[in-house]
Amino acid sequence: MACELTGRHVLAITLGAFGVIIAVNLLMAFKAVSTFPGLETPNSYVASQVFDAERVAQESLGWTVTPDYDGTELTLMVRDAQGNPARVRNLTASIGRPTHVRDDQTPQFSYENGMFRAPLTLAPGNWIIHLTAEAWDGTPFRQRIDHFSGSRVKG
């Protein structure tokens, strides 16, 4: 027994297909908005007024930061323009995923043998380190470091 395709069947198929498309789009939009805050600075105009002066002061330090993660500990090596350990008054960092804030961490660093060390557990994948430090002369230093944590185990 064959079922005849009627206008009602075509309408139901069309409405069902568009209903699925709309539902998926709404779900994706909700996930995008709810997992990414999108806020880098509370007031971008105020931040822009001092940006160039802070950038020049920070570049004059000549610092380079090299992160390393061995599966249990994050180390940050801060070097000056001559390659020596930089004179850092204080350092803080937050580590998080590029796409959401639920895995954000603020490890407590200790200074040892020219390196800042913090015990840390990171799942494999992409991470962003937001580093804030201060030189002994009071110059602020900020850097965003993209970091990939593999599944390498210390051993």
N, CA, C and O atoms as a GROMACS GRO file, in nm:
protein
  620
    1MET      N    1   0.084  -0.116   0.000
    1MET     CA    2   0.000   0.000   0.000
    1MET      C    3   0.090   0.124   0.000
    1MET      O    4   0.167   0.145   0.094
    2ALA      N    5   0.081   0.203  -0.102
    2ALA     CA    6   0.163   0.324  -0.118
    2ALA      C    7   0.089   0.443  -0.059
    2ALA      O    8  -0.032   0.457  -0.072
    3CYS      N    9   0.166   0.527   0.005
    3CYS     CA   10   0.110   0.648   0.065
    3CYS      C   11   0.130   0.762  -0.034
    3CYS      O   12   0.240   0.781  -0.085
    4GLU      N   13   0.026   0.836  -0.060
    4GLU     CA   14   0.033   0.946  -0.155
    4GLU      C   15   0.091   1.069  -0.087
    4GLU      O   16   0.053   1.103   0.025
    5LEU      N   17   0.183   1.137  -0.156
    5LEU     CA   18   0.244   1.260  -0.106
    5LEU      C   19   0.149   1.375  -0.136
    5LEU      O   20   0.123   1.409  -0.251
    6THR      N   21   0.098   1.434  -0.029
    6THR     CA   22   0.002   1.543  -0.045
    6THR      C   23   0.066   1.675  -0.004
    6THR      O   24   0.179   1.679   0.046
    7GLY      N   25  -0.007   1.780  -0.025
    7GLY     CA   26   0.041   1.913   0.014
    7GLY      C   27   0.064   1.922   0.164
    7GLY      O   28   0.156   1.991   0.208
    8ARG      N   29  -0.016   1.854   0.243
    8ARG     CA   30   0.002   1.855   0.388
    8ARG      C   31   0.132   1.786   0.428
    8ARG      O   32   0.201   1.830   0.519
    9HIS      N   33   0.166   1.677   0.359
    9HIS     CA   34   0.291   1.608   0.386
    9HIS      C   35   0.411   1.698   0.354
    9HIS      O   36   0.505   1.706   0.433
   10VAL      N   37   0.407   1.766   0.242
   10VAL     CA   38   0.516   1.854   0.201
   10VAL      C   39   0.528   1.970   0.301
   10VAL      O   40   0.639   2.008   0.339
   11LEU      N   41   0.415   2.024   0.343
   11LEU     CA   42   0.418   2.132   0.443
   11LEU      C   43   0.479   2.084   0.574
   11LEU      O   44   0.560   2.154   0.634
   12ALA      N   45   0.441   1.965   0.620
   12ALA     CA   46   0.494   1.910   0.745
   12ALA      C   47   0.646   1.886   0.734
   12ALA      O   48   0.720   1.916   0.827
   13ILE      N   49   0.690   1.832   0.621
   13ILE     CA   50   0.833   1.808   0.599
   13ILE      C   51   0.909   1.941   0.600
   13ILE      O   52   1.014   1.952   0.663
   14THR      N   53   0.858   2.041   0.530
   14THR     CA   54   0.923   2.172   0.522
   14THR      C   55   0.929   2.239   0.658
   14THR      O   56   1.034   2.289   0.698
   15LEU      N   57   0.817   2.240   0.731
   15LEU     CA   58   0.814   2.300   0.864
   15LEU      C   59   0.907   2.226   0.960
   15LEU      O   60   0.974   2.288   1.042
   16GLY      N   61   0.911   2.093   0.951
   16GLY     CA   62   1.001   2.014   1.036
   16GLY      C   63   1.147   2.046   1.008
   16GLY      O   64   1.225   2.060   1.102
   17ALA      N   65   1.184   2.057   0.880
   17ALA     CA   66   1.323   2.086   0.844
   17ALA      C   67   1.363   2.224   0.894
   17ALA      O   68   1.469   2.240   0.954
   18PHE      N   69   1.279   2.324   0.868
   18PHE     CA   70   1.312   2.458   0.915
   18PHE      C   71   1.309   2.467   1.067
   18PHE      O   72   1.386   2.543   1.126
   19GLY      N   73   1.223   2.391   1.131
   19GLY     CA   74   1.220   2.388   1.278
   19GLY      C   75   1.351   2.336   1.336
   19GLY      O   76   1.401   2.391   1.434
   20VAL      N   77   1.406   2.230   1.274
   20VAL     CA   78   1.534   2.177   1.320
   20VAL      C   79   1.645   2.280   1.299
   20VAL      O   80   1.727   2.300   1.387
   21ILE      N   81   1.647   2.344   1.183
   21ILE     CA   82   1.750   2.445   1.153
   21ILE      C   83   1.743   2.560   1.253
   21ILE      O   84   1.846   2.603   1.305
   22ILE      N   85   1.624   2.611   1.280
   22ILE     CA   86   1.607   2.722   1.374
   22ILE      C   87   1.648   2.680   1.515
   22ILE      O   88   1.712   2.757   1.586
   23ALA      N   89   1.610   2.559   1.557
   23ALA     CA   90   1.644   2.511   1.691
   23ALA      C   91   1.797   2.499   1.708
   23ALA      O   92   1.851   2.539   1.811
   24VAL      N   93   1.865   2.446   1.607
   24VAL     CA   94   2.011   2.433   1.614
   24VAL      C   95   2.076   2.571   1.618
   24VAL      O   96   2.169   2.592   1.696
   25ASN      N   97   2.029   2.665   1.535
   25ASN     CA   98   2.084   2.801   1.537
   25ASN      C   99   2.065   2.868   1.672
   25ASN      O  100   2.157   2.933   1.722
   26LEU      N  101   1.948   2.854   1.733
   26LEU     CA  102   1.924   2.912   1.865
   26LEU      C  103   2.014   2.848   1.971
   26LEU      O  104   2.067   2.919   2.057
   27LEU      N  105   2.032   2.717   1.965
   27LEU     CA  106   2.121   2.649   2.059
   27LEU      C  107   2.264   2.698   2.044
   27LEU      O  108   2.330   2.727   2.144
   28MET      N  109   2.314   2.709   1.921
   28MET     CA  110   2.450   2.755   1.897
   28MET      C  111   2.469   2.900   1.942
   28MET      O  112   2.572   2.934   1.999
   29ALA      N  113   2.371   2.985   1.918
   29ALA     CA  114   2.380   3.124   1.961
   29ALA      C  115   2.382   3.133   2.113
   29ALA      O  116   2.459   3.212   2.168
   30PHE      N  117   2.300   3.055   2.181
   30PHE     CA  118   2.298   3.054   2.327
   30PHE      C  119   2.432   3.008   2.382
   30PHE      O  120   2.485   3.069   2.475
   31LYS      N  121   2.488   2.900   2.327
   31LYS     CA  122   2.618   2.850   2.373
   31LYS      C  123   2.728   2.953   2.350
   31LYS      O  124   2.814   2.970   2.437
   32ALA      N  125   2.726   3.020   2.238
   32ALA     CA  126   2.830   3.120   2.208
   32ALA      C  127   2.824   3.236   2.307
   32ALA      O  128   2.929   3.281   2.355
   33VAL      N  129   2.707   3.283   2.338
   33VAL     CA  130   2.692   3.398   2.427
   33VAL      C  131   2.718   3.358   2.572
   33VAL      O  132   2.775   3.437   2.648
   34SER      N  133   2.678   3.240   2.613
   34SER     CA  134   2.690   3.201   2.754
   34SER      C  135   2.829   3.153   2.793
   34SER      O  136   2.860   3.150   2.912
   35THR      N  137   2.914   3.114   2.698
   35THR     CA  138   3.046   3.060   2.734
   35THR      C  139   3.160   3.157   2.711
   35THR      O  140   3.272   3.129   2.755
   36PHE      N  141   3.138   3.268   2.644
   36PHE     CA  142   3.246   3.363   2.618
   36PHE      C  143   3.204   3.502   2.664
   36PHE      O  144   3.110   3.559   2.608
   37PRO      N  145   3.272   3.557   2.765
   37PRO     CA  146   3.229   3.686   2.818
   37PRO      C  147   3.255   3.801   2.721
   37PRO      O  148   3.179   3.898   2.720
   38GLY      N  149   3.360   3.791   2.639
   38GLY     CA  150   3.388   3.893   2.539
   38GLY      C  151   3.441   4.024   2.593
   38GLY      O  152   3.460   4.118   2.516
   39LEU      N  153   3.466   4.032   2.722
   39LEU     CA  154   3.510   4.157   2.782
   39LEU      C  155   3.658   4.150   2.813
   39LEU      O  156   3.701   4.065   2.892
   40GLU      N  157   3.737   4.238   2.753
   40GLU     CA  158   3.880   4.244   2.779
   40GLU      C  159   3.913   4.356   2.877
   40GLU      O  160   4.002   4.341   2.960
   41THR      N  161   3.843   4.466   2.867
   41THR     CA  162   3.866   4.580   2.957
   41THR      C  163   3.732   4.648   2.985
   41THR      O  164   3.649   4.658   2.895
   42PRO      N  165   3.711   4.693   3.107
   42PRO     CA  166   3.581   4.752   3.140
   42PRO      C  167   3.552   4.882   3.065
   42PRO      O  168   3.436   4.908   3.032
   43ASN      N  169   3.654   4.965   3.038
   43ASN     CA  170   3.631   5.090   2.970
   43ASN      C  171   3.743   5.111   2.867
   43ASN      O  172   3.853   5.154   2.902
   44SER      N  173   3.715   5.080   2.743
   44SER     CA  174   3.819   5.083   2.639
   44SER      C  175   3.868   5.225   2.610
   44SER      O  176   3.984   5.243   2.574
   45TYR      N  177   3.784   5.325   2.626
   45TYR     CA  178   3.828   5.462   2.600
   45TYR      C  179   3.936   5.504   2.700
   45TYR      O  180   4.039   5.559   2.662
   46VAL      N  181   3.910   5.478   2.828
   46VAL     CA  182   4.008   5.514   2.931
   46VAL      C  183   4.138   5.437   2.909
   46VAL      O  184   4.246   5.494   2.923
   47ALA      N  185   4.128   5.308   2.876
   47ALA     CA  186   4.249   5.228   2.852
   47ALA      C  187   4.328   5.281   2.733
   47ALA      O  188   4.451   5.275   2.733
   48SER      N  189   4.260   5.333   2.633
   48SER     CA  190   4.330   5.382   2.513
   48SER      C  191   4.409   5.510   2.540
   48SER      O  192   4.503   5.541   2.468
   49GLN      N  193   4.371   5.585   2.642
   49GLN     CA  194   4.437   5.712   2.670
   49GLN      C  195   4.580   5.695   2.721
   49GLN      O  196   4.663   5.784   2.703
   50VAL      N  197   4.609   5.582   2.785
   50VAL     CA  198   4.743   5.559   2.839
   50VAL      C  199   4.816   5.446   2.767
   50VAL      O  200   4.928   5.410   2.804
   51PHE      N  201   4.753   5.390   2.666
   51PHE     CA  202   4.809   5.272   2.599
   51PHE      C  203   4.948   5.298   2.541
   51PHE      O  204   5.041   5.221   2.568
   52ASP      N  205   4.964   5.403   2.463
   52ASP     CA  206   5.094   5.428   2.398
   52ASP      C  207   5.206   5.451   2.498
   52ASP      O  208   5.316   5.399   2.481
   53ALA      N  209   5.180   5.528   2.602
   53ALA     CA  210   5.283   5.555   2.703
   53ALA      C  211   5.322   5.426   2.775
   53ALA      O  212   5.441   5.401   2.798
   54GLU      N  213   5.224   5.345   2.811
   54GLU     CA  214   5.254   5.218   2.878
   54GLU      C  215   5.327   5.122   2.786
   54GLU      O  216   5.416   5.049   2.830
   55ARG      N  217   5.290   5.120   2.657
   55ARG     CA  218   5.356   5.033   2.561
   55ARG      C  219   5.504   5.070   2.546
   55ARG      O  220   5.589   4.981   2.546
   56VAL      N  221   5.534   5.198   2.535
   56VAL     CA  222   5.673   5.243   2.521
   56VAL      C  223   5.753   5.207   2.647
   56VAL      O  224   5.866   5.159   2.636
   57ALA      N  225   5.695   5.230   2.765
   57ALA     CA  226   5.764   5.197   2.891
   57ALA      C  227   5.790   5.046   2.901
   57ALA      O  228   5.897   5.004   2.944
   58GLN      N  229   5.690   4.967   2.862
   58GLN     CA  230   5.705   4.822   2.869
   58GLN      C  231   5.810   4.774   2.769
   58GLN      O  232   5.892   4.688   2.802
   59GLU      N  233   5.808   4.827   2.647
   59GLU     CA  234   5.907   4.786   2.547
   59GLU      C  235   6.049   4.825   2.589
   59GLU      O  236   6.144   4.755   2.555
   60SER      N  237   6.063   4.935   2.662
   60SER     CA  238   6.196   4.977   2.706
   60SER      C  239   6.257   4.879   2.807
   60SER      O  240   6.378   4.876   2.825
   61LEU      N  241   6.172   4.800   2.874
   61LEU     CA  242   6.225   4.698   2.965
   61LEU      C  243   6.299   4.589   2.888
   61LEU      O  244   6.398   4.534   2.937
   62GLY      N  245   6.253   4.558   2.768
   62GLY     CA  246   6.315   4.454   2.686
   62GLY      C  247   6.294   4.313   2.738
   62GLY      O  248   6.373   4.223   2.709
   63TRP      N  249   6.188   4.293   2.814
   63TRP     CA  250   6.164   4.162   2.875
   63TRP      C  251   6.106   4.063   2.775
   63TRP      O  252   6.029   4.100   2.686
   64THR      N  253   6.145   3.937   2.790
   64THR     CA  254   6.083   3.826   2.718
   64THR      C  255   6.039   3.724   2.823
   64THR      O  256   6.110   3.700   2.921
   65VAL      N  257   5.925   3.664   2.800
   65VAL     CA  258   5.871   3.565   2.894
   65VAL      C  259   5.858   3.433   2.820
   65VAL      O  260   5.799   3.426   2.712
   66THR      N  261   5.914   3.328   2.880
   66THR     CA  262   5.907   3.194   2.821
   66THR      C  263   5.834   3.102   2.919
   66THR      O  264   5.884   3.076   3.028
   67PRO      N  265   5.716   3.054   2.880
   67PRO     CA  266   5.644   2.961   2.968
   67PRO      C  267   5.685   2.817   2.938
   67PRO      O  268   5.727   2.784   2.827
   68ASP      N  269   5.673   2.732   3.038
   68ASP     CA  270   5.693   2.588   3.020
   68ASP      C  271   5.601   2.516   3.117
   68ASP      O  272   5.586   2.558   3.232
   69TYR      N  273   5.542   2.410   3.070
   69TYR     CA  274   5.452   2.331   3.154
   69TYR      C  275   5.490   2.184   3.140
   69TYR      O  276   5.493   2.131   3.029
   70ASP      N  277   5.518   2.119   3.252
   70ASP     CA  278   5.563   1.980   3.248
   70ASP      C  279   5.456   1.880   3.290
   70ASP      O  280   5.486   1.762   3.308
   71GLY      N  281   5.333   1.924   3.305
   71GLY     CA  282   5.224   1.835   3.346
   71GLY      C  283   5.182   1.856   3.491
   71GLY      O  284   5.070   1.820   3.528
   72THR      N  285   5.270   1.914   3.572
   72THR     CA  286   5.237   1.938   3.713
   72THR      C  287   5.273   2.079   3.758
   72THR      O  288   5.225   2.125   3.861
   73GLU      N  289   5.359   2.147   3.680
   73GLU     CA  290   5.408   2.278   3.724
   73GLU      C  291   5.424   2.370   3.602
   73GLU      O  292   5.474   2.329   3.497
   74LEU      N  293   5.381   2.494   3.621
   74LEU     CA  294   5.402   2.597   3.519
   74LEU      C  295   5.521   2.681   3.562
   74LEU      O  296   5.526   2.728   3.676
   75THR      N  297   5.615   2.699   3.471
   75THR     CA  298   5.729   2.787   3.500
   75THR      C  299   5.728   2.902   3.400
   75THR      O  300   5.698   2.883   3.282
   76LEU      N  301   5.760   3.020   3.448
   76LEU     CA  302   5.772   3.138   3.364
   76LEU      C  303   5.913   3.194   3.383
   76LEU      O  304   5.952   3.233   3.493
   77MET      N  305   5.988   3.197   3.273
   77MET     CA  306   6.122   3.254   3.276
   77MET      C  307   6.111   3.395   3.218
   77MET      O  308   6.074   3.412   3.102
   78VAL      N  309   6.142   3.495   3.300
   78VAL     CA  310   6.137   3.634   3.258
   78VAL      C  311   6.281   3.683   3.242
   78VAL      O  312   6.357   3.687   3.339
   79ARG      N  313   6.316   3.719   3.120
   79ARG     CA  314   6.453   3.763   3.090
   79ARG      C  315   6.453   3.908   3.046
   79ARG      O  316   6.357   3.956   2.986
   80ASP      N  317   6.563   3.978   3.078
   80ASP     CA  318   6.577   4.117   3.032
   80ASP      C  319   6.641   4.118   2.892
   80ASP      O  320   6.663   4.013   2.833
   81ALA      N  321   6.669   4.237   2.841
   81ALA     CA  322   6.722   4.251   2.705
   81ALA      C  323   6.857   4.182   2.687
   81ALA      O  324   6.892   4.143   2.575
   82GLN      N  325   6.935   4.166   2.795
   82GLN     CA  326   7.065   4.100   2.787
   82GLN      C  327   7.055   3.949   2.809
   82GLN      O  328   7.157   3.880   2.805
   83GLY      N  329   6.936   3.897   2.832
   83GLY     CA  330   6.918   3.754   2.854
   83GLY      C  331   6.933   3.710   2.998
   83GLY      O  332   6.929   3.590   3.027
   84ASN      N  333   6.950   3.804   3.089
   84ASN     CA  334   6.961   3.773   3.232
   84ASN      C  335   6.822   3.770   3.295
   84ASN      O  336   6.728   3.828   3.241
   85PRO      N  337   6.809   3.703   3.410
   85PRO     CA  338   6.679   3.709   3.478
   85PRO      C  339   6.640   3.854   3.506
   85PRO      O  340   6.720   3.932   3.559
   86ALA      N  341   6.518   3.889   3.470
   86ALA     CA  342   6.470   4.027   3.487
   86ALA      C  343   6.447   4.056   3.635
   86ALA      O  344   6.417   3.967   3.714
   87ARG      N  345   6.461   4.184   3.669
   87ARG     CA  346   6.434   4.228   3.807
   87ARG      C  347   6.285   4.256   3.822
   87ARG      O  348   6.237   4.365   3.791
   88VAL      N  349   6.213   4.156   3.868
   88VAL     CA  350   6.068   4.162   3.880
   88VAL      C  351   6.030   4.184   4.025
   88VAL      O  352   6.069   4.105   4.112
   89ARG      N  353   5.955   4.289   4.052
   89ARG     CA  354   5.908   4.317   4.189
   89ARG      C  355   5.796   4.221   4.228
   89ARG      O  356   5.800   4.161   4.335
   90ASN      N  357   5.697   4.206   4.141
   90ASN     CA  358   5.590   4.109   4.166
   90ASN      C  359   5.534   4.060   4.033
   90ASN      O  360   5.547   4.127   3.930
   91LEU      N  361   5.472   3.944   4.038
   91LEU     CA  362   5.419   3.881   3.917
   91LEU      C  363   5.293   3.805   3.952
   91LEU      O  364   5.290   3.731   4.051
   92THR      N  365   5.190   3.823   3.872
   92THR     CA  366   5.068   3.743   3.882
   92THR      C  367   5.030   3.700   3.742
   92THR      O  368   5.066   3.764   3.644
   93ALA      N  369   4.956   3.593   3.735
   93ALA     CA  370   4.910   3.545   3.605
   93ALA      C  371   4.778   3.472   3.623
   93ALA      O  372   4.754   3.409   3.726
   94SER      N  373   4.696   3.480   3.522
   94SER     CA  374   4.576   3.398   3.517
   94SER      C  375   4.584   3.315   3.390
   94SER      O  376   4.630   3.362   3.286
   95ILE      N  377   4.539   3.192   3.401
   95ILE     CA  378   4.546   3.098   3.289
   95ILE      C  379   4.406   3.052   3.262
   95ILE      O  380   4.334   3.010   3.353
   96GLY      N  381   4.366   3.058   3.135
   96GLY     CA  382   4.232   3.014   3.098
   96GLY      C  383   4.224   2.971   2.954
   96GLY      O  384   4.318   2.988   2.877
   97ARG      N  385   4.113   2.915   2.919
   97ARG     CA  386   4.086   2.873   2.782
   97ARG      C  387   4.051   2.995   2.698
   97ARG      O  388   3.998   3.093   2.751
   98PRO      N  389   4.078   2.991   2.567
   98PRO     CA  390   4.042   3.104   2.482
   98PRO      C  391   3.891   3.122   2.464
   98PRO      O  392   3.845   3.231   2.431
   99THR      N  393   3.813   3.016   2.486
   99THR     CA  394   3.672   3.020   2.451
   99THR      C  395   3.575   3.034   2.568
   99THR      O  396   3.459   3.066   2.546
  100HIS      N  397   3.619   3.010   2.690
  100HIS     CA  398   3.528   3.021   2.803
  100HIS      C  399   3.606   3.048   2.931
  100HIS      O  400   3.729   3.039   2.932
  101VAL      N  401   3.535   3.081   3.038
  101VAL     CA  402   3.600   3.120   3.163
  101VAL      C  403   3.590   3.013   3.272
  101VAL      O  404   3.645   3.032   3.381
  102ARG      N  405   3.522   2.903   3.248
  102ARG     CA  406   3.500   2.806   3.356
  102ARG      C  407   3.628   2.736   3.400
  102ARG      O  408   3.632   2.686   3.513
  103ASP      N  409   3.733   2.729   3.316
  103ASP     CA  410   3.859   2.665   3.354
  103ASP      C  411   3.965   2.764   3.400
  103ASP      O  412   4.080   2.726   3.422
  104ASP      N  413   3.928   2.892   3.416
  104ASP     CA  414   4.026   2.994   3.456
  104ASP      C  415   4.088   2.961   3.592
  104ASP      O  416   4.019   2.917   3.684
  105GLN      N  417   4.219   2.985   3.601
  105GLN     CA  418   4.292   2.959   3.725
  105GLN      C  419   4.388   3.075   3.750
  105GLN      O  420   4.437   3.138   3.656
  106THR      N  421   4.414   3.103   3.877
  106THR     CA  422   4.513   3.203   3.915
  106THR      C  423   4.613   3.134   4.008
  106THR      O  424   4.594   3.134   4.130
  107PRO      N  425   4.719   3.077   3.951
  107PRO     CA  426   4.815   3.004   4.034
  107PRO      C  427   4.899   3.099   4.120
  107PRO      O  428   4.917   3.216   4.087
  108GLN      N  429   4.949   3.046   4.231
  108GLN     CA  430   5.036   3.121   4.321
  108GLN      C  431   5.181   3.087   4.286
  108GLN      O  432   5.225   2.973   4.303
  109PHE      N  433   5.254   3.187   4.238
  109PHE     CA  434   5.392   3.166   4.193
  109PHE      C  435   5.491   3.189   4.306
  109PHE      O  436   5.472   3.273   4.394
  110SER      N  437   5.598   3.110   4.302
  110SER     CA  438   5.713   3.134   4.389
  110SER      C  439   5.834   3.156   4.298
  110SER      O  440   5.837   3.107   4.185
  111TYR      N  441   5.931   3.230   4.347
  111TYR     CA  442   6.049   3.262   4.268
  111TYR      C  443   6.163   3.172   4.314
  111TYR      O  444   6.196   3.167   4.432
  112GLU      N  445   6.223   3.101   4.218
  112GLU     CA  446   6.329   3.007   4.252
  112GLU      C  447   6.424   2.993   4.134
  112GLU      O  448   6.382   2.960   4.023
  113ASN      N  449   6.552   3.019   4.157
  113ASN     CA  450   6.657   3.001   4.056
  113ASN      C  451   6.627   3.077   3.926
  113ASN      O  452   6.648   3.023   3.818
  114GLY      N  453   6.578   3.199   3.936
  114GLY     CA  454   6.553   3.279   3.818
  114GLY      C  455   6.423   3.249   3.746
  114GLY      O  456   6.398   3.303   3.638
  115MET      N  457   6.340   3.163   3.804
  115MET     CA  458   6.213   3.127   3.741
  115MET      C  459   6.098   3.141   3.840
  115MET      O  460   6.114   3.120   3.960
  116PHE      N  461   5.984   3.176   3.786
  116PHE     CA  462   5.862   3.177   3.864
  116PHE      C  463   5.795   3.042   3.844
  116PHE      O  464   5.774   2.999   3.730
  117ARG      N  465   5.762   2.975   3.954
  117ARG     CA  466   5.706   2.840   3.949
  117ARG      C  467   5.573   2.836   4.023
  117ARG      O  468   5.555   2.901   4.126
  118ALA      N  469   5.480   2.757   3.968
  118ALA     CA  470   5.351   2.737   4.034
  118ALA      C  471   5.299   2.598   4.003
  118ALA      O  472   5.300   2.556   3.888
  119PRO      N  473   5.254   2.526   4.106
  119PRO     CA  474   5.190   2.397   4.078
  119PRO      C  475   5.059   2.423   4.005
  119PRO      O  476   4.983   2.513   4.039
  120LEU      N  477   5.033   2.341   3.903
  120LEU     CA  478   4.917   2.367   3.818
  120LEU      C  479   4.876   2.240   3.746
  120LEU      O  480   4.961   2.160   3.707
  121THR      N  481   4.748   2.223   3.727
  121THR     CA  482   4.696   2.113   3.647
  121THR      C  483   4.622   2.171   3.527
  121THR      O  484   4.521   2.240   3.543
  122LEU      N  485   4.673   2.142   3.407
  122LEU     CA  486   4.610   2.188   3.283
  122LEU      C  487   4.576   2.068   3.197
  122LEU      O  488   4.659   1.980   3.177
  123ALA      N  489   4.455   2.066   3.146
  123ALA     CA  490   4.417   1.963   3.050
  123ALA      C  491   4.486   1.994   2.917
  123ALA      O  492   4.520   2.109   2.891
  124PRO      N  493   4.505   1.893   2.834
  124PRO     CA  494   4.566   1.920   2.703
  124PRO      C  495   4.482   2.019   2.622
  124PRO      O  496   4.360   2.021   2.632
  125GLY      N  497   4.550   2.100   2.543
  125GLY     CA  498   4.480   2.194   2.456
  125GLY      C  499   4.538   2.334   2.464
  125GLY      O  500   4.645   2.356   2.520
  126ASN      N  501   4.465   2.427   2.407
  126ASN     CA  502   4.508   2.567   2.402
  126ASN      C  503   4.470   2.641   2.529
  126ASN      O  504   4.360   2.625   2.582
  127TRP      N  505   4.563   2.722   2.577
  127TRP     CA  506   4.544   2.803   2.696
  127TRP      C  507   4.599   2.943   2.669
  127TRP      O  508   4.685   2.961   2.583
  128ILE      N  509   4.548   3.040   2.742
  128ILE     CA  510   4.599   3.177   2.734
  128ILE      C  511   4.647   3.217   2.873
  128ILE      O  512   4.575   3.202   2.972
  129ILE      N  513   4.770   3.267   2.878
  129ILE     CA  514   4.827   3.315   3.003
  129ILE      C  515   4.823   3.468   2.999
  129ILE      O  516   4.885   3.529   2.911
  130HIS      N  517   4.752   3.528   3.091
  130HIS     CA  518   4.750   3.674   3.105
  130HIS      C  519   4.846   3.709   3.219
  130HIS      O  520   4.816   3.687   3.336
  131LEU      N  521   4.961   3.762   3.182
  131LEU     CA  522   5.068   3.790   3.277
  131LEU      C  523   5.069   3.939   3.313
  131LEU      O  524   5.060   4.024   3.225
  132THR      N  525   5.080   3.968   3.440
  132THR     CA  526   5.096   4.105   3.488
  132THR      C  527   5.214   4.104   3.584
  132THR      O  528   5.218   4.027   3.680
  133ALA      N  529   5.310   4.192   3.558
  133ALA     CA  530   5.429   4.201   3.643
  133ALA      C  531   5.464   4.348   3.662
  133ALA      O  532   5.412   4.436   3.594
  134GLU      N  533   5.553   4.371   3.757
  134GLU     CA  534   5.600   4.507   3.782
  134GLU      C  535   5.751   4.502   3.798
  134GLU      O  536   5.804   4.421   3.874
  135ALA      N  537   5.820   4.591   3.726
  135ALA     CA  538   5.965   4.603   3.739
  135ALA      C  539   5.997   4.674   3.870
  135ALA      O  540   5.909   4.736   3.930
  136TRP      N  541   6.123   4.666   3.913
  136TRP     CA  542   6.163   4.731   4.037
  136TRP      C  543   6.147   4.882   4.031
  136TRP      O  544   6.131   4.948   4.134
  137ASP      N  545   6.150   4.938   3.910
  137ASP     CA  546   6.131   5.084   3.900
  137ASP      C  547   5.984   5.123   3.892
  137ASP      O  548   5.952   5.241   3.876
  138GLY      N  549   5.893   5.026   3.904
  138GLY     CA  550   5.750   5.054   3.903
  138GLY      C  551   5.684   5.042   3.766
  138GLY      O  552   5.563   5.060   3.755
  139THR      N  553   5.762   5.013   3.662
  139THR     CA  554   5.706   5.000   3.527
  139THR      C  555   5.617   4.876   3.519
  139THR      O  556   5.661   4.766   3.550
  140PRO      N  557   5.491   4.895   3.478
  140PRO     CA  558   5.404   4.778   3.464
  140PRO      C  559   5.438   4.700   3.337
  140PRO      O  560   5.478   4.758   3.236
  141PHE      N  561   5.422   4.570   3.343
  141PHE     CA  562   5.447   4.482   3.230
  141PHE      C  563   5.328   4.387   3.218
  141PHE      O  564   5.294   4.317   3.313
  142ARG      N  565   5.265   4.387   3.102
  142ARG     CA  566   5.152   4.299   3.077
  142ARG      C  567   5.175   4.227   2.945
  142ARG      O  568   5.222   4.286   2.847
  143GLN      N  569   5.142   4.098   2.944
  143GLN     CA  570   5.157   4.021   2.821
  143GLN      C  571   5.055   3.909   2.819
  143GLN      O  572   5.024   3.848   2.921
  144ARG      N  573   5.004   3.885   2.701
  144ARG     CA  574   4.915   3.770   2.678
  144ARG      C  575   4.998   3.668   2.602
  144ARG      O  576   5.056   3.699   2.498
  145ILE      N  577   5.003   3.547   2.655
  145ILE     CA  578   5.083   3.441   2.594
  145ILE      C  579   4.991   3.326   2.557
  145ILE      O  580   4.921   3.271   2.642
  146ASP      N  581   4.991   3.290   2.429
  146ASP     CA  582   4.917   3.173   2.386
  146ASP      C  583   5.005   3.051   2.415
  146ASP      O  584   5.122   3.046   2.377
  147HIS      N  585   4.947   2.952   2.482
  147HIS     CA  586   5.025   2.836   2.525
  147HIS      C  587   4.948   2.709   2.493
  147HIS      O  588   4.828   2.702   2.514
  148PHE      N  589   5.018   2.609   2.441
  148PHE     CA  590   4.957   2.479   2.414
  148PHE      C  591   5.009   2.379   2.515
  148PHE      O  592   5.130   2.361   2.530
  149SER      N  593   4.919   2.314   2.584
  149SER     CA  594   4.955   2.211   2.680
  149SER      C  595   4.928   2.077   2.615
  149SER      O  596   4.813   2.043   2.588
  150GLY      N  597   5.034   2.001   2.590
  150GLY     CA  598   5.018   1.867   2.534
  150GLY      C  599   4.987   1.767   2.644
  150GLY      O  600   4.957   1.805   2.757
  151SER      N  601   4.995   1.643   2.610
  151SER     CA  602   4.968   1.539   2.709
  151SER      C  603   5.098   1.483   2.764
  151SER      O  604   5.103   1.370   2.812
  152ARG      N  605   5.205   1.562   2.757
  152ARG     CA  606   5.336   1.522   2.806
  152ARG      C  607   5.331   1.504   2.958
  152ARG      O  608   5.274   1.586   3.029
  153VAL      N  609   5.389   1.396   3.006
  153VAL     CA  610   5.389   1.368   3.148
  153VAL      C  611   5.533   1.378   3.199
  153VAL      O  612   5.627   1.332   3.134
  154LYS      N  613   5.548   1.439   3.315
  154LYS     CA  614   5.680   1.455   3.376
  154LYS      C  615   5.736   1.317   3.410
  154LYS      O  616   5.665   1.232   3.462
  155GLY      N  617   5.864   1.296   3.379
  155GLY     CA  618   5.916   1.165   3.408
  155GLY      C  619   6.058   1.151   3.387
  155GLY      O  620   6.113   1.044   3.409
   0.00000   0.00000   0.00000
